[in-house]
Amino acid sequence: MKHMITLIAAFTISTSVFAGNILDREDMKTMNGKTTNNSSLEDILQNEDMQRLHREMTRYSMSESGFEARKEMMSKEGRAYHEALEEKRKNTAG
């Protein structure tokens, strides 16, 4: 019986410590992401090609040129540009 209680206690303690470590790592990732994002967001938003594609995409939304711009914005660079725009909107709205 003592073995069973000791095993359950050890399992409970180890699980709670493991969960605490995971939460700490996630908090650190969000903190690190916020400090580096401010400078990199501005760099991303200065990309003239992405600015042009975004203008075409929004201006000619359902036309053929708008769809072409959308396809080009689906790249990794385009996604980063959209994420930077969203982050900028959150920062100015909040």
Backbone as a ProteinNet text record, in pm:
[ID]
protein_1_A
[PRIMARY]
MKHMITLIAAFTISTSVFAGNILDREDMKTMNGKTTNNSSLEDILQNEDMQRLHREMTRYSMSESGFEARKEMMSKEGRAYHEALEEKRKNTAG
[TERTIARY]
81.8	0	86	194.7	282.3	348.4	381.2	440.6	345.3	221	118.8	104.4	98.2	83.6	208.1	324.4	450.1	456.5	417	416.8	321.2	202.4	103.7	153.3	212.8	265.8	379.9	469	581.4	530.3	432.2	374.6	308.4	233.4	165.2	264.4	367.9	468.7	544.2	584.6	659.8	574	446.7	356.6	338.8	323.5	304	431.6	547.7	674.5	691.4	659.4	669.1	575.7	453.5	357.8	404.7	463.8	516.8	629	715.2	825.6	773.6	671.7	614.3	555.7	484.2	424.5	531.7	640.7	749.6	810.5	829.1	886.1	794.9	664.9	570.7	569.6	576.5	581.8	707.5	819	944.8	939.4	876.6	865.7	784.5	674	592.4	664.5	738.3	812.7	922.7	996.7	1103.4	1047.3	935.1	874.1	831.3	782.2	736	851.3	965	1077.2	1140.6	1147.6	1209.9	1112.5	983.9	886.2	881.5	900	885.2	979.7	1105.3	1200.7	1181.8	1154.8	1139.3	1008.2	904.8	778.2	797.5	870.5	894.7	974.2	1071.4	1149.5	1061.4	974.5	885.8	789.8	735.5	638.1	700.7	832.4	900.4	924.9	894.3	916.1	821.6	876.8	795.8	720.3	781.5	714.6	590.6	602.8	488.3	381.1	422.1	325.5	246.6	318	251.8	153.5	197.7	109.6	-13.1	6.7	-105.7	-205.2	-154.6	-243.4	-323.5	-254.7	-324	-427.1	-391.7	-481.5	-608.3	-593.4	-710.9	-787.9	-718.7	-784.8	-860.7	-798.9	-859.2	-905	-965.4	-989.6	-1036.9	-1145.2	-1200.2	-1160.8	-1082.4	-1040.6	-920.7	-881.6	-770	-640.2	-615.1	-491.2	-493.2	-611.2	-622.5	-591.9	-638.6	-610.2	-462.2	-400.6	-257.1	-179	-219.7	-153.2	-173.7	-293.6	-319.7	-229.5	-211.8	-125.5	17.3	64.9	201.2	214.9	107.5	112	104.2	78.8	71.8	209.6	313.5	448.9	478.6	592.1	633	650.6	706	727.9	594.3	497.7	365.9	291.8	302.2	238	299.1	431.5	498.7	452.4	431.1	383.5	244.2	155.8	19.9	21	105	115	166.9	261.7	314.8	207.2	124.7	13.4	-85	-120.2	-213.8	-157.8	-29.8	33.4	37	62.6	64.4	-74.4	-177.3	-315.1	-351.5	-307.3	-334.6	-266.3	-141.6	-65.6	-123.6	-173.7	-229.1	-371.1	-444.4	-581.9	-585.2	-491.3	-494	-414.6
-119.5	0	125.6	122.5	238.6	262.6	153.1	166.5	237	201.2	259.1	408.6	448.4	590	667.8	610.3	675.1	691.6	590.3	595.1	702.5	708.4	809.1	949.2	968.1	1099.1	1140.5	1047.9	1078.1	1113.8	1040.5	1068.3	1206.2	1238.9	1368	1482.8	1470.2	1576.3	1593.6	1482.9	1492.5	1551.5	1517.3	1571.5	1721.5	1766.4	1909.2	1987.4	1932.2	1998.2	2005.3	1897.4	1894.8	1997.1	2005.4	2102.3	2244.9	2269.4	2401.8	2441.1	2345.8	2373.8	2405.9	2337.2	2364.1	2504.5	2543.3	2676.6	2784.2	2762.9	2860	2877.6	2769.6	2778.2	2856	2831.9	2903.9	3052.4	3086.3	3226.2	3293	3223.6	3280.1	3301.1	3209.3	3225.1	3348.3	3370	3486.7	3614.3	3614.2	3732.7	3763.3	3660.2	3680.6	3724.5	3670.1	3708.4	3853.7	3903.4	4041.8	4140.5	4107.9	4201.6	4209.3	4098.5	4100.7	4143.9	4131.2	4163.5	4311.5	4399.8	4542.2	4590.4	4552.1	4596.3	4520.6	4391.4	4313.6	4345.7	4383.3	4420.7	4541.1	4639	4758.5	4724.1	4634.3	4592.1	4521.1	4435.5	4361.9	4456.9	4551.9	4644.1	4741.5	4756.5	4846	4781.3	4654.1	4582	4636.5	4704.9	4771.8	4673.3	4559.4	4459.2	4405	4377.8	4329.6	4437.9	4562.9	4672.9	4680.4	4666.1	4670.8	4554.2	4433.9	4316.9	4332.3	4384.5	4401.8	4503.5	4612	4711.6	4649.8	4574.2	4509.8	4410.4	4337.1	4235.5	4299.8	4409.8	4473.2	4556.1	4618.2	4703.5	4622.3	4515.8	4435.9	4300.5	4297.2	4175.8	4055.5	4065.1	3947.5	3937.8	4030.6	4023.8	3931.2	3908.6	3817.6	3869.6	3998.6	4053.1	4045.7	4060.5	4045.8	3904.9	3805.8	3666.9	3635.3	3691.4	3671.1	3728.7	3846.7	3907.9	3821.8	3765.4	3677.3	3554.7	3497.3	3379.4	3413	3528	3566.5	3598.1	3647.6	3680.1	3555.3	3438.8	3314.9	3260	3326.7	3282.4	3309	3259.8	3281.1	3430.2	3500.9	3644	3719.1	3677.1	3740	3717.5	3597.9	3568.5	3652.6	3666.9	3748.9	3894.6	3942	4078.8	4096.5	4001	4009.2	4001.5	3914.8	3905.8	4036.8	4099.5	4228.2	4335.4	4333.9	4430.5	4411.4	4286.3	4257.6	4302.4	4274.3	4313	4465.1	4532.9	4679.7	4734.5	4672.4	4714.9	4692.4	4578.1	4550.8	4653.6	4685.2	4780.3	4920.8	4962.1	5097.5	5104.4	4993.6	4993.6	4980.5	4908.4	4876.9	4970.1
0	0	0	81.1	84.5	-50.6	-119.7	-252.1	-348	-341.5	-430.3	-403.8	-280.3	-246	-287.5	-265.4	-304.7	-456.1	-529.4	-675.4	-727.2	-670.3	-711.1	-678.7	-563.2	-524.6	-617.5	-649.5	-739.2	-878.7	-925.8	-1057.7	-1060.8	-956.8	-949.4	-946	-867.2	-856	-988.2	-1049	-1173.6	-1286.3	-1289.1	-1390.8	-1373.4	-1250.3	-1227.9	-1259.3	-1229.9	-1262.6	-1414	-1483.6	-1629	-1691.7	-1642.8	-1695.3	-1669.7	-1555.6	-1525.3	-1618.8	-1654.3	-1746.5	-1885.5	-1929	-2060.9	-2063.8	-1961.2	-1957.9	-1957.5	-1886	-1883.5	-2021.3	-2094	-2228.8	-2321.4	-2313.1	-2399.1	-2366.4	-2238	-2199.3	-2252.7	-2247.3	-2295.7	-2446.1	-2519.1	-2664	-2698.2	-2628.7	-2659.3	-2621.3	-2511.8	-2472.3	-2572.4	-2615.6	-2712.7	-2846.7	-2886.6	-3013.2	-3014.8	-2902	-2896.6	-2903.7	-2847.2	-2848.6	-2986.4	-3056.8	-3188.6	-3296.3	-3273.1	-3376.1	-3409.9	-3312.7	-3339.3	-3447.7	-3442	-3543.6	-3673.8	-3666.1	-3788.3	-3859.4	-3784.7	-3848.2	-3938.4	-3891.7	-3972.3	-4098.1	-4084.9	-4200.9	-4302.9	-4255.2	-4345	-4414.7	-4341.1	-4398.9	-4498.3	-4498.7	-4592.1	-4728.5	-4743.5	-4868.4	-4975.2	-5075.5	-5177.3	-5264.9	-5294.1	-5377.1	-5305.9	-5176.1	-5099.3	-5087.1	-5073.6	-5067.6	-5198	-5310.8	-5441.7	-5455.9	-5420.8	-5430.7	-5341.6	-5221.8	-5130.6	-5186.7	-5244.6	-5307	-5420.5	-5506.9	-5618.9	-5568.6	-5467.7	-5413.8	-5358.6	-5288	-5228.7	-5330.8	-5423	-5521.7	-5625.6	-5675.8	-5782.9	-5729.8	-5617.1	-5539.3	-5620.5	-5692.5	-5758.9	-5905.6	-5956.1	-6095.8	-6109.2	-6233.5	-6258.5	-6197.6	-6210.5	-6153.6	-6001	-5942.1	-5797.6	-5752.2	-5829.6	-5795.2	-5813	-5916.1	-5935.2	-5817.5	-5773.2	-5657.5	-5533.2	-5517.3	-5403.2	-5405.8	-5525.6	-5537.8	-5498.1	-5540.2	-5506.2	-5357.5	-5296.1	-5153.5	-5066.1	-5124.7	-5047.4	-5014.3	-5058.8	-5026.7	-4879.7	-4835.3	-4696.4	-4669.1	-4766.9	-4753.7	-4745.2	-4826.6	-4825.2	-4695	-4642.2	-4513.2	-4402	-4407.5	-4306.5	-4317.5	-4440.2	-4460.6	-4399.9	-4423.7	-4368.1	-4216.1	-4161.5	-4016.1	-3957.5	-4027.4	-3981	-3985.6	-4091.6	-4100.1	-3987.1	-3959	-3850.3	-3716.5	-3696.5	-3569.4	-3555.4	-3665.7	-3662.6	-3630.6	-3688.9	-3661.7	-3514.5	-3459.4	-3317.2	-3227.9	-3263.3	-3179.9	-3185.8	-3301	-3311.9	-3257.1	-3265.5	-3214.6	-3064.2	-3008.7	-2866.2	-2787.2
[MASK]
++++++++++++++++++++++++++++++++++++++++++++++++++++++++++++++++++++++++++++++++++++++++++++++

